[in-house]
Amino acid sequence: MLRTQAYQTILKVLKDNAFSDTLLHQKAKRLKNNRENLALFYNMVKGVVKLKGKLDYILSQYADPVKFKNTDLKIKVWLYLGLYQLLYLDSIPAHAAINETVELAKNMLGDKVGDFVNAILRAWQRDPNVTWPSDPIERIASEHSYPPDLIKDWIELWGEEDAEYLAIWFNENPTLHLRVNQVATTQQKLIQYFAKRDTVLTPSPVGRMSLLADKAETVLDDVAFSEGYFSVQDTSSSLVVELLDPQKDENILDLFAAPGGKCTYIAEIMENTGEIVAVDKIPNKMKLLKQAATRLQLTNIKMVVSDAFSYGPVAPAYDRVLVDAPCSGWGVFGRKADLRWQARHDIPQLIKIQERALDQAANFVRSEGVMVYSTCTMNPEENQRQVEKFLARNPRFSLLDAAQHIPRDLVSDGMFRSLPFRHNMDGAFAAKMIKRS
């Protein structure tokens, strides 16, 4: 059942551009009830989706390249699953990985398909040596599993060596970052609590309330999470809130707020004073924000299910406005494996949405109030160029130096920028602007 469920999930992600996290959540309960190995299921799905490009390239070396390119995705997914097990799952013997994959392919798609899957996997097993392309773009894309046009962009931005470092970094298992709920406890108390449970939490060198965990599963299963002593949040996201620098008793507007990682940190810093108006149009994501606020015992968040572009009344009434805009998600490819296959298609449309979001948010900032624009991408078109264009359109706003609130080595041209393999966190961007009288 486990491999069949993994197959169906992967197929839906690759065929329909569905989000793997949503599908994994839907299937997890059923698999758990059937006492299936949930960790193995997650590993297979996330691993195959992430490394689909690499698996596809390797498999194509053992078949007619033209015919393989046109092979039905239903067949390819069985091949991906089989090869992924052979390459990355040492706990599964090679003969079991091949035999079970072949039998399931036969049961679902017929003997002919099963025989084809068997022939390809055994050909690789006999001679696993693969020749990678000589062209740098094609080699990095094939060897590390990314769309070639994305690698081309990265090489143009950072050079071949750094582009490859980035590609490798996103294929590693990401470190778990925690954010201490300062309303409920302190960093030191949480570190001591987990030390008694043989789990090491290390303070982030840059985030004020961020900790890095050495054992993700132990931490997430602990009652301290359900009781609201900490949240799971990458340090890059925490730094965006620290740049916003919320103060007690202020009125703050958070547009595109759900699922609420930044919003709840704002509430914690404000110690349940003032009011944060959290706006997002997706009800299910807003439920997650409500659950998080309840778990963390935060009472100063007003949740509004509304499209940020039609939220009103429009009035310059807020001390601070956070615009955590929709973006291409380059910075979170390690955590959201499916994004790397989707992120190039809609960037021009995203840039238009971001422009509108900035202009809309600007209407809510009071005189001498501030606005922070943030994304989880490293794409300059969505980041610094977006800010430059906004400032040119809106002469009352001017850029504030991000280094006033976050470490200087994370700041370039006055704006916060993190590069994952350099800073050991997700890729992110934020700019802080003040509205003059």
C-alpha positions in Angstrom: 0.0 0.0 0.0 2.8 2.4 0.9 4.5 2.4 -2.5 1.1 2.6 -4.3 0.2 5.6 -2.2 3.6 7.2 -2.9 3.2 6.5 -6.6 -0.3 8.1 -6.7 0.9 11.2 -4.8 4.0 11.7 -6.9 2.0 11.3 -10.1 -0.6 13.9 -9.0 2.2 16.4 -8.1 4.0 16.0 -11.4 1.0 15.8 -13.6 -1.4 18.4 -12.0 1.2 20.7 -10.3 -0.5 19.8 -7.0 1.3 20.8 -3.8 3.0 17.7 -2.2 2.6 19.1 1.3 -1.2 19.2 1.0 -1.4 15.7 -0.5 1.0 14.2 2.1 -1.2 15.7 4.9 -4.3 14.1 3.3 -2.7 10.7 3.0 -0.8 10.6 6.3 -3.8 9.8 8.6 -4.9 6.8 6.5 -1.3 5.4 6.4 -0.8 5.9 10.1 -4.1 4.1 10.8 -2.8 1.2 8.7 0.5 1.2 10.7 2.5 2.1 7.6 6.0 3.6 7.8 5.1 7.3 7.5 8.7 8.5 7.5 9.4 6.2 4.5 6.3 7.5 2.6 7.4 11.1 3.1 10.9 10.3 2.1 9.8 8.6 -1.1 7.4 11.3 -2.2 9.5 14.3 -1.3 12.7 12.7 -2.6 11.3 11.7 -6.0 9.6 15.1 -6.5 12.8 16.9 -5.6 15.1 14.7 -7.7 12.8 14.0 -10.6 15.2 15.7 -13.0 18.2 13.8 -12.0 16.3 10.5 -12.0 14.9 11.2 -15.4 18.4 12.0 -16.8 19.9 8.8 -15.4 17.1 6.6 -16.6 17.2 8.1 -20.1 20.8 6.7 -20.4 19.5 3.1 -20.3 16.8 3.5 -22.9 16.3 5.1 -26.4 16.5 8.8 -25.4 13.8 9.9 -27.8 11.4 7.1 -26.9 12.1 7.6 -23.2 11.3 11.4 -23.5 7.9 10.5 -24.8 7.2 7.7 -22.3 4.0 8.1 -20.4 4.5 9.8 -17.0 2.6 6.9 -15.3 5.4 4.6 -16.4 8.1 7.1 -15.6 6.9 7.5 -12.0 7.4 3.8 -11.3 10.9 4.1 -12.7 11.6 7.2 -10.6 10.4 5.3 -7.5 12.5 2.2 -8.2 15.7 4.2 -9.0 15.2 6.5 -6.0 15.1 3.5 -3.7 18.2 2.0 -5.3 20.1 5.3 -5.0 19.0 6.7 -1.7 17.3 4.2 0.6 19.9 1.9 2.0 17.4 0.3 4.3 15.7 -1.4 1.4 17.7 -4.2 -0.3 18.2 -3.7 -4.0 16.4 -6.9 -5.0 13.3 -5.9 -2.9 13.3 -2.4 -4.4 13.3 -3.7 -7.9 11.0 -6.7 -7.4 8.3 -4.8 -5.5 8.4 -1.8 -7.9 8.1 -4.2 -11.0 5.2 -6.2 -9.5 3.2 -3.0 -8.6 3.9 -1.6 -12.1 2.6 -4.9 -13.6 -0.5 -4.9 -11.4 -1.4 -1.3 -12.3 -0.2 -0.9 -15.9 0.3 -4.5 -17.2 3.0 -7.0 -17.8 4.6 -5.2 -20.7 5.2 -2.1 -18.6 6.4 -4.1 -15.7 9.0 -5.9 -17.9 10.1 -2.5 -19.2 10.6 -1.1 -15.7 12.5 -4.3 -14.8 14.8 -4.0 -17.8 15.7 -0.4 -17.1 16.3 -0.8 -13.4 18.4 -3.9 -13.9 20.5 -2.2 -16.6 21.3 0.5 -14.2 22.1 -2.0 -11.5 24.6 -3.8 -13.9 26.4 -0.5 -14.8 25.5 2.5 -12.6 28.1 4.8 -14.1 26.5 7.8 -15.7 28.1 10.4 -18.0 26.8 13.9 -17.2 26.5 16.7 -19.8 29.7 18.8 -20.5 27.7 22.1 -20.7 27.7 23.7 -17.2 24.0 24.6 -17.2 22.9 21.2 -18.4 25.3 19.4 -16.1 24.2 21.2 -12.9 20.5 20.9 -13.9 20.8 17.2 -14.6 23.1 16.2 -11.7 21.2 18.2 -9.1 17.7 18.1 -10.5 16.5 21.6 -11.6 15.0 23.1 -14.7 17.9 24.3 -17.0 16.5 27.8 -17.4 16.5 28.3 -13.6 20.2 27.2 -13.4 21.0 29.6 -16.3 19.5 32.5 -14.2 21.4 31.5 -11.1 24.7 31.3 -13.0 24.1 34.8 -14.5 23.4 36.1 -11.0 26.0 34.4 -8.9 28.4 32.5 -11.2 28.8 28.8 -11.9 30.4 27.8 -8.6 27.9 29.6 -6.3 24.9 28.4 -8.5 26.1 24.8 -7.9 26.5 25.4 -4.2 22.9 26.6 -4.1 21.6 23.7 -6.1 23.4 21.3 -3.7 22.2 23.1 -0.6 18.6 22.7 -1.5 19.0 19.0 -2.0 20.2 18.5 1.6 17.8 17.8 4.5 17.1 21.3 5.9 18.0 22.1 9.5 15.0 22.7 11.7 14.7 26.3 12.9 12.6 27.2 15.9 11.3 30.5 17.2 10.9 30.8 21.0 7.6 32.1 22.1 8.8 34.9 24.4 5.4 35.4 25.9 5.6 31.9 27.4 9.3 31.2 28.0 13.0 32.2 27.2 15.6 30.8 24.9 17.7 29.5 27.8 14.8 27.7 29.5 13.9 25.9 26.2 17.5 25.0 25.6 17.7 23.5 29.1 14.4 21.7 28.7 15.5 19.9 25.6 19.0 19.2 26.9 17.3 17.0 29.5 15.8 15.1 26.6 19.2 14.6 24.9 18.4 17.2 22.2 20.7 20.1 21.4 19.2 23.5 20.6 21.7 26.0 19.4 21.0 29.8 19.4 21.0 31.3 15.9 24.0 33.6 15.4 21.6 36.2 13.8 17.9 35.7 14.9 17.1 37.1 18.3 14.6 34.3 19.2 15.7 31.6 16.8 17.2 28.2 17.7 18.6 25.4 15.5 17.7 21.8 16.4 19.8 18.8 15.9 16.9 16.3 16.1 13.9 17.5 14.2 11.5 14.6 15.0 12.2 14.6 18.7 11.5 18.4 18.9 8.3 18.3 16.8 6.8 15.4 18.8 7.4 17.1 22.2 4.5 18.4 24.2 6.4 21.8 24.4 5.2 22.5 20.8 1.5 21.7 21.4 1.7 23.8 24.6 2.9 26.8 22.7 6.5 27.3 23.9 7.9 27.5 20.4 7.0 27.6 16.7 8.7 26.2 13.7 10.0 29.2 11.7 13.1 29.6 9.5 15.4 32.3 10.8 15.1 34.2 7.5 11.4 34.7 8.3 12.1 35.8 11.9 14.5 38.4 10.6 11.8 40.0 8.4 9.7 40.6 11.6 12.8 41.9 13.4 13.3 44.4 10.6 9.7 45.5 10.9 10.5 46.1 14.6 7.0 46.1 16.0 6.4 48.0 19.2 3.9 47.6 22.0 0.4 49.1 21.6 0.8 49.8 17.9 -1.7 49.2 15.1 -0.1 46.9 12.5 -1.5 45.5 9.2 -0.2 42.2 7.9 -1.2 41.6 4.3 -1.0 38.0 2.8 -0.7 37.0 6.5 -1.6 33.3 6.5 -0.5 30.7 7.5 0.8 33.2 10.1 4.5 32.6 11.0 5.4 36.2 10.8 2.1 37.4 12.2 2.4 35.4 15.4 6.0 36.6 15.9 4.8 40.2 15.6 2.1 39.4 18.3 4.7 37.8 20.6 7.1 40.8 20.3 4.1 43.1 21.1 3.3 40.9 24.2 -0.4 40.8 23.3 -0.8 44.6 23.3 -2.0 46.7 20.4 -3.7 45.1 17.4 -2.5 43.2 14.4 -4.9 43.0 11.5 -4.1 39.9 9.6 -5.6 39.7 6.0 -5.6 36.7 3.7 -8.1 35.5 1.2 -7.6 31.7 1.7 -9.9 30.4 4.5 -8.0 27.1 5.1 -4.7 29.0 5.5 -6.4 31.4 7.9 -7.6 28.5 10.0 -3.9 27.6 10.4 -3.2 31.1 11.7 -6.1 30.8 14.1 -4.8 27.5 15.4 -1.3 28.9 15.8 -2.6 32.0 17.7 -4.6 29.7 20.0 -1.7 27.4 20.6 0.6 30.3 21.4 -2.0 32.1 23.5 -1.9 35.2 21.4 -4.9 37.5 21.7 -4.0 40.7 19.8 -4.6 39.4 16.2 -7.7 40.3 14.3 -8.2 37.9 11.4 -9.9 39.1 8.2 -10.6 36.6 5.4 -10.4 39.0 2.4 -8.5 39.6 -0.7 -5.7 42.0 0.2 -6.4 44.0 -3.0 -10.0 44.7 -1.9 -9.5 45.0 1.8 -10.8 48.3 3.3 -11.7 50.8 4.3 -8.5 52.3 2.8 -7.1 54.8 5.3 -3.5 55.7 6.4 -4.2 54.4 9.9 -1.4 51.9 10.6 2.0 52.4 12.3 3.5 49.5 10.4 2.4 47.4 7.4 4.0 44.1 6.4 3.6 43.0 2.7 4.8 39.4 2.6 4.1 39.2 -1.1 3.4 36.1 -3.3 6.7 35.2 -5.0 8.5 32.5 -7.0 9.8 30.8 -3.8 13.4 30.3 -4.9 14.5 30.6 -1.3 12.4 27.6 0.0 13.2 25.0 -2.7 14.7 22.8 0.1 11.5 22.6 2.0 9.0 22.8 -0.9 10.4 20.4 -3.4 7.6 20.8 -6.0 8.2 24.6 -6.4 11.4 24.2 -8.4 9.3 22.7 -11.2 6.7 25.5 -11.2 8.6 28.6 -10.3 9.6 29.8 -13.7 6.2 29.8 -15.3 4.5 32.8 -13.7 7.2 35.3 -12.7 5.9 38.1 -15.0 2.4 37.7 -13.5 3.9 37.6 -10.0 5.8 40.8 -10.6 2.6 42.6 -11.5 0.9 41.2 -8.4 3.8 42.4 -6.2 3.6 45.9 -7.8 -0.1 46.1 -7.0 0.5 44.7 -3.5 3.0 47.4 -2.7 0.8 50.2 -4.1 -2.2 48.9 -2.1 -0.3 48.5 1.1 1.2 52.0 0.9 -2.3 53.5 1.2 -2.6 52.1 4.8 0.7 53.5 6.2 0.3 56.6 8.4 2.6 59.6 8.1 6.0 58.7 9.6 4.9 55.0 9.6 6.8 52.2 8.0 6.2 49.4 5.5 8.2 46.2 5.0 8.1 44.4 1.7 9.3 40.8 1.9 9.6 37.7 -0.3 11.0 34.2 0.1 13.0 34.4 -3.2 16.5 35.7 -4.3 15.2 36.9 -7.7 16.3 40.5 -8.1 13.3 41.3 -10.4 11.0 40.4 -7.5 13.1 42.0 -4.8 15.4 45.1 -5.1 14.1 46.1 -8.5 10.6 45.9 -7.3 11.5 48.2 -4.4 13.4 50.6 -6.6 10.3 50.9 -9.0 8.0 51.5 -6.0 10.2 54.3 -4.6 10.3 55.9 -8.0 6.4 55.8 -8.1 6.0 57.0 -4.5 8.3 59.9 -3.6 6.9 60.2 -0.1 8.5 56.8 0.8 12.2 56.3 1.3 14.4 53.3 2.1 15.6 52.8 5.7 18.8 50.9 6.3 18.0 47.3 7.3 21.3 47.1 9.2 19.7 49.2 12.0 17.9 46.0 13.0 19.6 42.9 11.5 23.3 41.9 11.1 25.3 44.0 8.5 26.5 40.9 6.6 22.9 40.1 5.7 22.3 43.6 4.3 23.2 44.8 0.8 22.2 48.3 -0.5 20.2 48.8 2.7 18.1 45.7 2.1 18.0 42.3 3.8 19.1 39.4 1.6 19.9 35.9 2.7 21.6 33.3 0.4 21.0 29.8 1.8 24.5 28.2 1.5 26.2 31.4 2.9 23.8 32.1 5.8 22.4 28.6 6.7 18.8 29.7 6.3 16.2 30.0 3.6 16.7 32.5 0.8 14.7 35.7 1.6 14.5 39.4 1.0 13.1 42.4 2.8 13.2 46.2 2.5 11.9 48.7 5.0 10.5 52.0 3.9 9.3 55.1 5.8 6.4 57.4 4.7 7.4 61.0 5.2 4.9 63.8 5.9 
